Amino acid sequence: MESSQIGLENINITGNKAGRQTKAGKVPGGVWIRLALLFCIVLLAKGLLITCATFLLSLDLPHCLQSNRTCEKTEREILLLRVKKLTALLHSVTKDSRCQLCPERWLWFWGHCYFFSAGLEKNRRWAESEEFCREHNASLAIIQDVTEMEFIVEHMRTYQEMPFLWLGLTYSQEEDMWIWQDGTPLHNYTFINMQWDSGQWDCADLRGDGSVFAGDCKVYGPWLCEKPVDPDEIPSPTSINIPE
């Protein structure tokens, strides 16, 4: 009896092992389907990512090109500014004409060139003075701050024949105010007070003490031209022969 039970147990154990081996060796079809779907999803996602990346790059390309041009322009401006500073330093130290930032007979001051006509040109009326400046790519002086005013007045004191200087400042009848040639109203410059401000005189001149007067535009006198430093007029480093 016992031997029969043992035999049955052996049969059951053997049968269970065989069943497990059969299940382990066989992969259901549903697994392959899921793997195939997953593979397709991965391929689709990859394709979408590539498409999106290409689209975004095409949109950003013009911006990148514009940014590069802007950076190149900014870098050029920085280099030009350094050249101006170095040239100004060389000129102040050596007084060499090759280091000048301004044309001959023009004076440099803080990025601008100034032409004092006294002793160099015959006196002119305001309109004729303005025309001279325009022919030299400049305008009658526009005094923007106290430092510029001090520079001009200091230079005026070195010439006795400079009782006044025509400025780029006129009275506008339409707007009823004094306006600089660049369109800026005089009242924006609080450090300047008009003297003898009458309705009969429409042109402004600067006196040696720093006062600004309303004057007759038809009076002959010296004038002051002003223009920004032109980078094209700055001598390039290769054009300057430095002695050894």
C-alpha positions as CSV (number, residue, x, y, z in Angstrom):
1,M,0.0,0.0,0.0
2,E,2.8,2.4,0.9
3,S,4.7,1.6,-2.2
4,S,1.6,2.5,-4.3
5,Q,1.3,5.9,-2.6
6,I,5.0,6.6,-3.2
7,G,4.6,5.7,-6.9
8,L,1.6,8.0,-7.2
9,E,3.6,10.9,-5.6
10,N,6.5,10.3,-8.0
11,I,4.1,10.4,-10.9
12,N,2.6,13.7,-9.7
13,I,5.9,15.3,-9.1
14,T,7.2,14.2,-12.5
15,G,4.1,15.5,-14.1
16,N,4.3,18.9,-12.4
17,K,8.0,19.3,-13.5
18,A,7.1,18.4,-17.0
19,G,4.3,21.0,-17.0
20,R,6.6,23.7,-15.7
21,Q,9.2,22.9,-18.3
22,T,6.6,23.2,-21.0
23,K,5.4,26.6,-19.8
24,A,8.9,27.9,-19.4
25,G,10.0,26.9,-22.9
26,K,7.1,28.4,-24.6
27,V,6.5,32.3,-24.9
28,P,2.9,33.4,-25.4
29,G,2.0,35.3,-28.5
30,G,0.7,38.3,-26.6
31,V,4.3,39.2,-25.4
32,W,5.5,39.4,-29.0
33,I,2.6,41.7,-29.9
34,R,3.4,44.0,-27.0
35,L,7.1,44.1,-27.9
36,A,6.2,45.0,-31.5
37,L,3.9,47.8,-30.4
38,L,6.6,49.2,-28.1
39,F,9.1,49.1,-30.9
40,C,6.8,51.0,-33.2
41,I,6.1,53.6,-30.5
42,V,9.8,54.1,-30.0
43,L,10.4,54.6,-33.8
44,L,7.4,57.0,-34.0
45,A,8.7,59.0,-31.0
46,K,12.1,59.2,-32.5
47,G,10.8,60.4,-35.8
48,L,8.7,63.0,-34.1
49,L,11.7,64.3,-32.1
50,I,13.8,64.5,-35.3
51,T,11.1,66.4,-37.1
52,C,10.5,68.8,-34.2
53,A,14.3,69.4,-33.8
54,T,14.6,70.2,-37.6
55,F,11.7,72.5,-37.5
56,L,13.0,74.4,-34.4
57,L,16.4,74.7,-36.0
58,S,15.0,76.2,-39.2
59,L,13.1,78.7,-37.1
60,D,16.1,79.7,-35.0
61,L,18.6,79.9,-37.9
62,P,17.7,83.4,-39.0
63,H,17.9,84.5,-35.3
64,C,21.3,82.9,-34.9
65,L,22.6,84.6,-38.1
66,Q,21.2,88.0,-36.9
67,S,22.7,87.4,-33.5
68,N,26.1,86.7,-35.0
69,R,25.9,89.9,-37.1
70,T,24.9,91.9,-34.0
71,C,27.8,90.4,-32.1
72,E,30.2,91.2,-34.9
73,K,28.9,94.8,-35.1
74,T,29.2,95.2,-31.3
75,E,32.8,93.8,-31.4
76,R,33.7,96.2,-34.2
77,E,32.3,99.1,-32.2
78,I,34.3,98.1,-29.1
79,L,37.5,97.8,-31.2
80,L,36.9,101.2,-32.8
81,L,36.4,102.7,-29.4
82,R,39.7,101.2,-28.2
83,V,41.4,102.6,-31.2
84,K,40.0,106.0,-30.5
85,K,41.2,105.9,-26.9
86,L,44.7,104.7,-27.8
87,T,45.0,107.2,-30.6
88,A,43.9,110.0,-28.3
89,L,46.4,108.9,-25.7
90,L,49.2,108.8,-28.3
91,H,48.3,112.2,-29.6
92,S,48.2,113.7,-26.1
93,V,51.6,112.3,-25.3
94,T,53.4,112.7,-28.6
95,K,51.4,115.5,-30.3
96,D,52.1,113.5,-33.5
97,S,49.7,114.5,-36.3
98,R,49.5,110.9,-37.4
99,C,47.7,110.1,-34.1
100,Q,45.0,112.8,-34.5
101,L,41.4,111.8,-34.4
102,C,40.2,114.9,-36.2
103,P,40.9,116.6,-39.5
104,E,43.6,119.3,-39.7
105,R,42.8,122.5,-37.8
106,W,40.0,120.7,-35.9
107,L,40.4,120.1,-32.1
108,W,39.4,116.8,-30.4
109,F,37.4,116.7,-27.2
110,W,35.6,113.6,-25.8
111,G,34.7,111.9,-29.0
112,H,33.9,115.1,-31.0
113,C,35.9,117.4,-33.3
114,Y,35.6,121.2,-33.0
115,F,36.5,123.9,-35.5
116,F,37.0,127.4,-34.1
117,S,36.9,129.7,-37.1
118,A,38.6,132.7,-35.3
119,G,42.0,133.3,-36.9
120,L,41.3,130.7,-39.6
121,E,38.3,131.9,-41.6
122,K,36.7,135.3,-42.2
123,N,33.7,136.2,-40.1
124,R,30.4,135.1,-41.4
125,R,26.7,135.5,-40.6
126,W,24.9,132.8,-38.8
127,A,23.4,131.2,-42.0
128,E,26.8,131.3,-43.7
129,S,28.5,129.8,-40.7
130,E,26.0,127.0,-40.6
131,E,26.6,126.3,-44.3
132,F,30.3,126.1,-43.7
133,C,29.8,123.5,-41.0
134,R,27.4,121.5,-43.1
135,E,29.9,121.4,-46.0
136,H,32.4,119.8,-43.6
137,N,29.9,117.1,-42.4
138,A,29.3,119.0,-39.2
139,S,26.9,121.4,-37.6
140,L,27.2,124.6,-35.5
141,A,28.1,123.5,-32.0
142,I,25.4,122.0,-29.7
143,I,26.6,122.3,-26.1
144,Q,25.2,119.4,-24.1
145,D,26.9,119.6,-20.7
146,V,29.0,121.8,-18.5
147,T,32.2,120.0,-19.3
148,E,31.8,120.8,-23.0
149,M,31.0,124.4,-22.2
150,E,34.1,124.7,-20.1
151,F,36.2,123.3,-22.9
152,I,34.8,125.8,-25.4
153,V,35.1,128.8,-23.1
154,E,38.7,127.9,-22.1
155,H,39.7,127.8,-25.8
156,M,37.9,131.1,-26.5
157,R,39.9,132.9,-23.9
158,T,43.1,132.2,-25.9
159,Y,41.9,134.3,-28.7
160,Q,41.2,138.0,-28.3
161,E,39.5,138.1,-31.7
162,M,36.8,135.8,-30.5
163,P,34.2,138.1,-28.8
164,F,31.6,135.5,-29.4
165,L,30.9,132.3,-31.3
166,W,27.8,131.4,-33.4
167,L,26.1,128.3,-31.9
168,G,23.7,125.8,-33.4
169,L,20.8,127.4,-31.5
170,T,18.0,129.4,-32.9
171,Y,14.6,130.7,-31.9
172,S,11.5,129.0,-33.4
173,Q,8.7,131.4,-34.0
174,E,6.2,128.5,-34.5
175,E,7.1,126.7,-31.3
176,D,7.9,129.9,-29.4
177,M,11.1,128.5,-27.9
178,W,14.8,128.2,-28.4
179,I,15.8,124.9,-30.2
180,W,19.1,123.3,-30.9
181,Q,19.8,122.2,-34.5
182,D,19.2,118.6,-33.5
183,G,15.7,119.5,-32.4
184,T,16.3,119.5,-28.7
185,P,14.6,122.4,-26.8
186,L,17.0,124.7,-24.9
187,H,15.0,124.2,-21.7
188,N,16.3,120.7,-21.5
189,Y,19.7,122.2,-20.7
190,T,19.3,123.8,-17.3
191,F,22.9,125.1,-17.1
192,I,22.3,127.5,-20.0
193,N,20.4,130.8,-19.5
194,M,19.6,133.0,-22.4
195,Q,20.6,136.7,-22.1
196,W,18.9,139.6,-23.9
197,D,16.2,137.2,-25.0
198,S,14.1,139.4,-27.2
199,G,11.7,138.6,-30.0
200,Q,13.8,140.5,-32.6
201,W,16.9,138.3,-32.5
202,D,16.7,134.6,-33.4
203,C,20.3,133.4,-33.4
204,A,22.3,132.5,-30.3
205,D,26.0,133.2,-29.7
206,L,28.3,132.2,-26.9
207,R,30.5,134.7,-25.0
208,G,33.8,134.2,-23.3
209,D,32.3,134.1,-19.9
210,G,30.0,131.2,-20.8
211,S,26.9,133.3,-21.3
212,V,24.6,132.6,-24.2
213,F,23.0,135.7,-25.9
214,A,20.3,136.2,-28.4
215,G,21.9,137.9,-31.3
216,D,21.1,139.3,-34.7
217,C,21.6,136.5,-37.3
218,K,22.9,139.1,-39.9
219,V,25.8,140.1,-37.7
220,Y,29.2,138.8,-39.0
221,G,31.3,136.9,-36.5
222,P,33.3,133.7,-35.8
223,W,31.6,130.4,-35.3
224,L,32.1,126.9,-33.9
225,C,31.5,123.7,-35.8
226,E,31.2,120.3,-34.2
227,K,30.9,116.8,-35.4
228,P,31.5,113.3,-34.0
229,V,34.8,111.6,-34.6
230,D,34.6,109.7,-37.9
231,P,36.1,106.2,-37.6
232,D,36.9,106.2,-41.3
233,E,39.2,109.2,-40.8
234,I,41.2,107.5,-38.1
235,P,44.5,106.2,-39.5
236,S,44.8,102.5,-39.4
237,P,47.7,100.9,-37.4
238,T,49.3,99.7,-40.6
239,S,49.3,103.2,-42.0
240,I,51.3,104.6,-39.1
241,N,55.1,104.1,-39.3
242,I,56.5,103.9,-35.8
243,P,60.2,104.5,-35.7
244,E,62.3,101.8,-34.1
